[in-house]
């Protein structure tokens, strides 16, 4: 492109058209059901964020206070950082086997092949 030309970008809506209401259900549902640790079927996800690996464990159906207390004990035992967001525990690094051992000791179960 030369410096003198302007781009003509059409986004697809007009400002005067108003807002449209979307009446579709959410694809994911957040459950308010509280389960015991042996009733959970957890699984792992691995993501890359800013070039670093993050291990996700979830979904937890417990009160937030209980999950954050469990998260604090796991972080202390492993010596890594982590957070609890939207029913998932996030840990820095690829430490799937170590987390699995600690959660099995606590009474949690995992889905097959995870």
Secondary structure as a PSIPRED ss2 file (coil, helix, strand):
# PSIPRED VFORMAT (PSIPRED V4.0)

   1 X C   1.000  0.000  0.000
   2 X C   1.000  0.000  0.000
   3 X C   1.000  0.000  0.000
   4 X C   1.000  0.000  0.000
   5 X C   1.000  0.000  0.000
   6 X C   1.000  0.000  0.000
   7 X C   1.000  0.000  0.000
   8 X C   1.000  0.000  0.000
   9 X C   1.000  0.000  0.000
  10 X C   1.000  0.000  0.000
  11 X C   1.000  0.000  0.000
  12 X C   1.000  0.000  0.000
  13 X C   1.000  0.000  0.000
  14 X C   1.000  0.000  0.000
  15 X H   0.000  1.000  0.000
  16 X H   0.000  1.000  0.000
  17 X H   0.000  1.000  0.000
  18 X C   1.000  0.000  0.000
  19 X C   1.000  0.000  0.000
  20 X C   1.000  0.000  0.000
  21 X C   1.000  0.000  0.000
  22 X C   1.000  0.000  0.000
  23 X C   1.000  0.000  0.000
  24 X C   1.000  0.000  0.000
  25 X C   1.000  0.000  0.000
  26 X C   1.000  0.000  0.000
  27 X C   1.000  0.000  0.000
  28 X C   1.000  0.000  0.000
  29 X C   1.000  0.000  0.000
  30 X C   1.000  0.000  0.000
  31 X C   1.000  0.000  0.000
  32 X C   1.000  0.000  0.000
  33 X C   1.000  0.000  0.000
  34 X C   1.000  0.000  0.000
  35 X C   1.000  0.000  0.000
  36 X C   1.000  0.000  0.000
  37 X H   0.000  1.000  0.000
  38 X H   0.000  1.000  0.000
  39 X H   0.000  1.000  0.000
  40 X C   1.000  0.000  0.000
  41 X E   0.000  0.000  1.000
  42 X E   0.000  0.000  1.000
  43 X E   0.000  0.000  1.000
  44 X E   0.000  0.000  1.000
  45 X E   0.000  0.000  1.000
  46 X E   0.000  0.000  1.000
  47 X E   0.000  0.000  1.000
  48 X E   0.000  0.000  1.000
  49 X E   0.000  0.000  1.000
  50 X C   1.000  0.000  0.000
  51 X C   1.000  0.000  0.000
  52 X E   0.000  0.000  1.000
  53 X E   0.000  0.000  1.000
  54 X E   0.000  0.000  1.000
  55 X E   0.000  0.000  1.000
  56 X E   0.000  0.000  1.000
  57 X E   0.000  0.000  1.000
  58 X E   0.000  0.000  1.000
  59 X C   1.000  0.000  0.000
  60 X C   1.000  0.000  0.000
  61 X C   1.000  0.000  0.000
  62 X C   1.000  0.000  0.000
  63 X C   1.000  0.000  0.000
  64 X H   0.000  1.000  0.000
  65 X H   0.000  1.000  0.000
  66 X H   0.000  1.000  0.000
  67 X H   0.000  1.000  0.000
  68 X H   0.000  1.000  0.000
  69 X H   0.000  1.000  0.000
  70 X H   0.000  1.000  0.000
  71 X H   0.000  1.000  0.000
  72 X H   0.000  1.000  0.000
  73 X H   0.000  1.000  0.000
  74 X H   0.000  1.000  0.000
  75 X H   0.000  1.000  0.000
  76 X H   0.000  1.000  0.000
  77 X H   0.000  1.000  0.000
  78 X H   0.000  1.000  0.000
  79 X C   1.000  0.000  0.000
  80 X C   1.000  0.000  0.000
  81 X C   1.000  0.000  0.000
  82 X E   0.000  0.000  1.000
  83 X E   0.000  0.000  1.000
  84 X E   0.000  0.000  1.000
  85 X E   0.000  0.000  1.000
  86 X C   1.000  0.000  0.000
  87 X C   1.000  0.000  0.000
  88 X E   0.000  0.000  1.000
  89 X E   0.000  0.000  1.000
  90 X E   0.000  0.000  1.000
  91 X E   0.000  0.000  1.000
  92 X E   0.000  0.000  1.000
  93 X C   1.000  0.000  0.000
  94 X C   1.000  0.000  0.000
  95 X C   1.000  0.000  0.000
  96 X H   0.000  1.000  0.000
  97 X H   0.000  1.000  0.000
  98 X H   0.000  1.000  0.000
  99 X H   0.000  1.000  0.000
 100 X H   0.000  1.000  0.000
 101 X H   0.000  1.000  0.000
 102 X H   0.000  1.000  0.000
 103 X H   0.000  1.000  0.000
 104 X H   0.000  1.000  0.000
 105 X H   0.000  1.000  0.000
 106 X C   1.000  0.000  0.000
 107 X C   1.000  0.000  0.000
 108 X C   1.000  0.000  0.000
 109 X E   0.000  0.000  1.000
 110 X E   0.000  0.000  1.000
 111 X C   1.000  0.000  0.000
 112 X C   1.000  0.000  0.000
 113 X C   1.000  0.000  0.000
 114 X C   1.000  0.000  0.000
